[in-house]
Amino acid sequence: MLVLGIDPGTRYLGWGLVSGAANRMRHVAHGVIRANEQLPLPERLVLIERQLVEVIERHQPTVGSVESLFFHKDPQAAAKLGHARGVVLVCLQRGGVQIAEYAPALVKASITGHGRAQKQQVALMIKALLCLDEVPPADAADALALAVTHLRRAPIDQRLAARMSENPALARLVGRGGRGRQRAARG
């Protein structure tokens, strides 16, 4: 499985590709799409879309792992993040890539063992987990963390989903609390 993790942003959009499963992971590539903050927002979104489509076409990922929406203290910043996230979801959907979404705290806990870990802690763990020579840029490290989280969580989520489909009472008891959400892409 090849997972493309994406950390959305309108100035810096991190992406990272990891292949494998659970504890057998291999770093493939990572990068940051930089959009000049002096450009109007629509122009930045078009730039992000073009470059992200290039990444998807070049690498043909199986799954796109994206940070789920969360509440932000600054409504304007949250709206801009929502725009970037929308572009990401459209690119993945058009590329026929399955989409998985994970809460930021779940990603941090999956990587560091603590849901309130600092960005630097996540980046250092990604360097160690993927045997990288250096710590990736912050946005790329977050994207790689999303990819690793999917590789670790997908088997657990699939087993749990199978159990819940067999047992409706268990499904009501467990609910969706904190697990990643996955959607199959429609071509």
C-alpha positions as a Markdown table, in Angstrom:
| # | Residue | x | y | z |
|---|---|---|---|---|
| 1 | Met | 0.0 | 0.0 | 0.0 |
| 2 | Leu | 1.3 | 3.5 | -0.9 |
| 3 | Val | -0.1 | 6.2 | 1.3 |
| 4 | Leu | 0.0 | 9.9 | 0.5 |
| 5 | Gly | -0.2 | 12.0 | 3.7 |
| 6 | Ile | -1.2 | 15.6 | 3.2 |
| 7 | Asp | -1.0 | 18.4 | 5.7 |
| 8 | Pro | -3.2 | 21.1 | 4.1 |
| 9 | Gly | -2.3 | 24.8 | 4.2 |
| 10 | Thr | -2.7 | 27.8 | 1.9 |
| 11 | Arg | 0.9 | 29.0 | 2.3 |
| 12 | Tyr | 2.6 | 25.6 | 2.9 |
| 13 | Leu | 1.1 | 22.3 | 2.0 |
| 14 | Gly | 3.1 | 19.3 | 3.2 |
| 15 | Trp | 3.0 | 16.0 | 1.5 |
| 16 | Gly | 4.7 | 12.7 | 2.3 |
| 17 | Leu | 4.6 | 9.2 | 0.7 |
| 18 | Val | 5.1 | 6.0 | 2.8 |
| 19 | Ser | 4.7 | 2.5 | 1.5 |
| 20 | Gly | 4.2 | -0.8 | 3.4 |
| 21 | Ala | 2.0 | -1.8 | 6.2 |
| 22 | Ala | 1.9 | -1.3 | 10.0 |
| 23 | Asn | 5.5 | -1.9 | 11.2 |
| 24 | Arg | 7.1 | -2.5 | 7.8 |
| 25 | Met | 7.2 | 1.0 | 6.4 |
| 26 | Arg | 9.4 | 2.7 | 3.8 |
| 27 | His | 9.8 | 6.4 | 3.1 |
| 28 | Val | 9.2 | 7.1 | -0.6 |
| 29 | Ala | 9.2 | 10.9 | -0.9 |
| 30 | His | 8.1 | 14.1 | 0.7 |
| 31 | Gly | 7.9 | 17.8 | 0.0 |
| 32 | Val | 6.2 | 21.1 | 0.7 |
| 33 | Ile | 4.2 | 23.0 | -1.9 |
| 34 | Arg | 4.9 | 26.7 | -1.2 |
| 35 | Ala | 2.4 | 29.3 | -2.3 |
| 36 | Asn | 3.5 | 33.0 | -2.0 |
| 37 | Glu | 1.3 | 34.6 | 0.7 |
| 38 | Gln | 1.2 | 37.8 | -1.3 |
| 39 | Leu | -0.9 | 36.1 | -4.0 |
| 40 | Pro | -4.6 | 36.2 | -3.7 |
| 41 | Leu | -6.1 | 33.1 | -2.1 |
| 42 | Pro | -7.7 | 31.8 | -5.3 |
| 43 | Glu | -4.4 | 31.9 | -7.1 |
| 44 | Arg | -2.7 | 30.0 | -4.2 |
| 45 | Leu | -5.4 | 27.4 | -4.3 |
| 46 | Val | -4.9 | 26.9 | -8.1 |
| 47 | Leu | -1.1 | 26.6 | -7.6 |
| 48 | Ile | -1.7 | 24.0 | -4.8 |
| 49 | Glu | -4.1 | 22.0 | -7.0 |
| 50 | Arg | -1.7 | 21.9 | -10.0 |
| 51 | Gln | 1.3 | 20.8 | -7.9 |
| 52 | Leu | -0.7 | 18.2 | -5.8 |
| 53 | Val | -2.2 | 16.7 | -9.0 |
| 54 | Glu | 1.5 | 16.3 | -10.3 |
| 55 | Val | 2.4 | 14.4 | -7.1 |
| 56 | Ile | -0.7 | 12.2 | -7.3 |
| 57 | Glu | -0.1 | 11.4 | -11.0 |
| 58 | Arg | 3.6 | 10.8 | -10.5 |
| 59 | His | 3.3 | 8.4 | -7.5 |
| 60 | Gln | -0.2 | 6.9 | -7.9 |
| 61 | Pro | -1.0 | 6.5 | -4.2 |
| 62 | Thr | -3.5 | 4.0 | -3.0 |
| 63 | Val | -4.8 | 6.1 | -0.1 |
| 64 | Gly | -4.7 | 9.8 | 0.8 |
| 65 | Ser | -4.5 | 10.4 | 4.5 |
| 66 | Val | -5.7 | 13.9 | 5.5 |
| 67 | Glu | -6.1 | 15.7 | 8.8 |
| 68 | Ser | -9.8 | 16.0 | 9.7 |
| 69 | Leu | -11.3 | 19.4 | 10.4 |
| 70 | Phe | -10.9 | 20.7 | 13.9 |
| 71 | Phe | -12.0 | 23.9 | 15.6 |
| 72 | His | -9.6 | 26.8 | 15.3 |
| 73 | Lys | -9.3 | 29.9 | 17.5 |
| 74 | Asp | -9.0 | 32.1 | 14.5 |
| 75 | Pro | -12.1 | 31.8 | 12.3 |
| 76 | Gln | -10.4 | 33.4 | 9.3 |
| 77 | Ala | -7.5 | 31.0 | 9.5 |
| 78 | Ala | -9.9 | 28.1 | 9.9 |
| 79 | Ala | -11.7 | 29.2 | 6.7 |
| 80 | Lys | -8.5 | 29.3 | 4.7 |
| 81 | Leu | -7.5 | 25.9 | 6.0 |
| 82 | Gly | -10.9 | 24.6 | 4.9 |
| 83 | His | -10.3 | 26.0 | 1.4 |
| 84 | Ala | -7.0 | 24.2 | 1.2 |
| 85 | Arg | -8.5 | 21.0 | 2.6 |
| 86 | Gly | -11.3 | 21.2 | 0.0 |
| 87 | Val | -8.7 | 21.4 | -2.8 |
| 88 | Val | -6.9 | 18.4 | -1.4 |
| 89 | Leu | -10.1 | 16.3 | -1.1 |
| 90 | Val | -11.1 | 17.2 | -4.7 |
| 91 | Cys | -7.6 | 16.3 | -6.0 |
| 92 | Leu | -7.7 | 12.9 | -4.3 |
| 93 | Gln | -11.2 | 12.2 | -5.4 |
| 94 | Arg | -10.5 | 13.0 | -9.0 |
| 95 | Gly | -7.3 | 10.9 | -8.9 |
| 96 | Gly | -9.4 | 7.9 | -7.7 |
| 97 | Val | -7.5 | 7.8 | -4.4 |
| 98 | Gln | -9.2 | 6.4 | -1.3 |
| 99 | Ile | -9.5 | 9.1 | 1.4 |
| 100 | Ala | -8.9 | 8.6 | 5.1 |
| 101 | Glu | -9.2 | 11.4 | 7.7 |
| 102 | Tyr | -7.6 | 11.5 | 11.1 |
| 103 | Ala | -7.9 | 13.9 | 14.0 |
| 104 | Pro | -4.7 | 15.8 | 14.8 |
| 105 | Ala | -4.6 | 14.3 | 18.4 |
| 106 | Leu | -4.9 | 10.8 | 17.0 |
| 107 | Val | -2.0 | 11.4 | 14.6 |
| 108 | Lys | 0.2 | 12.7 | 17.4 |
| 109 | Ala | -0.7 | 9.8 | 19.7 |
| 110 | Ser | -0.1 | 7.3 | 16.9 |
| 111 | Ile | 3.4 | 8.7 | 16.3 |
| 112 | Thr | 4.6 | 9.8 | 19.8 |
| 113 | Gly | 2.2 | 8.0 | 22.2 |
| 114 | His | 0.8 | 11.4 | 23.3 |
| 115 | Gly | -2.1 | 13.3 | 21.7 |
| 116 | Arg | -0.7 | 16.7 | 22.8 |
| 117 | Ala | 2.9 | 16.2 | 21.5 |
| 118 | Gln | 4.7 | 19.2 | 20.1 |
| 119 | Lys | 5.4 | 19.4 | 16.3 |
| 120 | Gln | 9.1 | 18.9 | 16.9 |
| 121 | Gln | 8.5 | 15.7 | 18.8 |
| 122 | Val | 6.4 | 14.4 | 15.9 |
| 123 | Ala | 9.1 | 15.4 | 13.4 |
| 124 | Leu | 11.9 | 13.6 | 15.4 |
| 125 | Met | 9.8 | 10.4 | 15.7 |
| 126 | Ile | 9.1 | 10.5 | 12.0 |
| 127 | Lys | 12.8 | 10.8 | 11.3 |
| 128 | Ala | 13.5 | 7.8 | 13.6 |
| 129 | Leu | 10.5 | 5.6 | 12.3 |
| 130 | Leu | 11.3 | 6.1 | 8.7 |
| 131 | Cys | 15.1 | 6.0 | 9.1 |
| 132 | Leu | 15.6 | 9.4 | 7.5 |
| 133 | Asp | 19.0 | 11.1 | 7.5 |
| 134 | Glu | 17.5 | 14.4 | 8.7 |
| 135 | Val | 14.3 | 15.8 | 10.2 |
| 136 | Pro | 12.0 | 16.8 | 7.3 |
| 137 | Pro | 10.5 | 20.3 | 7.2 |
| 138 | Ala | 7.6 | 20.7 | 9.7 |
| 139 | Asp | 4.8 | 20.5 | 7.1 |
| 140 | Ala | 6.3 | 17.5 | 5.4 |
| 141 | Ala | 6.9 | 15.8 | 8.7 |
| 142 | Asp | 3.2 | 16.3 | 9.6 |
| 143 | Ala | 2.2 | 14.8 | 6.2 |
| 144 | Leu | 4.5 | 11.8 | 6.8 |
| 145 | Ala | 2.9 | 11.4 | 10.2 |
| 146 | Leu | -0.5 | 11.2 | 8.6 |
| 147 | Ala | 0.7 | 8.5 | 6.2 |
| 148 | Val | 2.3 | 6.5 | 9.0 |
| 149 | Thr | -0.9 | 6.9 | 11.1 |
| 150 | His | -3.0 | 5.4 | 8.3 |
| 151 | Leu | -0.6 | 2.4 | 7.8 |
| 152 | Arg | -0.8 | 1.7 | 11.6 |
| 153 | Arg | -4.6 | 2.4 | 12.0 |
| 154 | Ala | -6.0 | 0.9 | 8.8 |
| 155 | Pro | -5.8 | -2.8 | 9.9 |
| 156 | Ile | -7.2 | -2.0 | 13.3 |
| 157 | Asp | -10.1 | 0.1 | 11.8 |
| 158 | Gln | -10.9 | -2.6 | 9.3 |
| 159 | Arg | -11.1 | -5.3 | 12.0 |
| 160 | Leu | -13.2 | -3.1 | 14.2 |
| 161 | Ala | -15.5 | -2.3 | 11.3 |
| 162 | Ala | -16.0 | -5.9 | 10.5 |
| 163 | Arg | -16.8 | -6.7 | 14.2 |
| 164 | Met | -19.2 | -3.8 | 14.4 |
| 165 | Ser | -21.0 | -4.9 | 11.2 |
| 166 | Glu | -21.4 | -8.4 | 12.8 |
| 167 | Asn | -22.6 | -6.9 | 16.1 |
| 168 | Pro | -24.9 | -3.8 | 15.9 |
| 169 | Ala | -24.9 | -3.5 | 19.7 |
| 170 | Leu | -21.1 | -3.1 | 19.6 |
| 171 | Ala | -21.4 | -0.6 | 16.8 |
| 172 | Arg | -23.7 | 1.6 | 19.0 |
| 173 | Leu | -21.4 | 1.2 | 22.0 |
| 174 | Val | -18.2 | 2.1 | 20.1 |
| 175 | Gly | -19.6 | 4.8 | 17.8 |
| 176 | Arg | -17.0 | 6.7 | 15.8 |
| 177 | Gly | -15.1 | 8.1 | 18.8 |
| 178 | Gly | -11.7 | 9.2 | 17.6 |
| 179 | Arg | -11.2 | 6.6 | 14.9 |
| 180 | Gly | -10.1 | 7.6 | 11.4 |
| 181 | Arg | -12.8 | 7.9 | 8.9 |
| 182 | Gln | -12.4 | 6.4 | 5.5 |
| 183 | Arg | -14.2 | 6.9 | 2.2 |
| 184 | Ala | -13.8 | 5.0 | -1.0 |
| 185 | Ala | -13.1 | 7.3 | -3.9 |
| 186 | Arg | -15.7 | 7.3 | -6.7 |
| 187 | Gly | -14.2 | 7.5 | -10.1 |
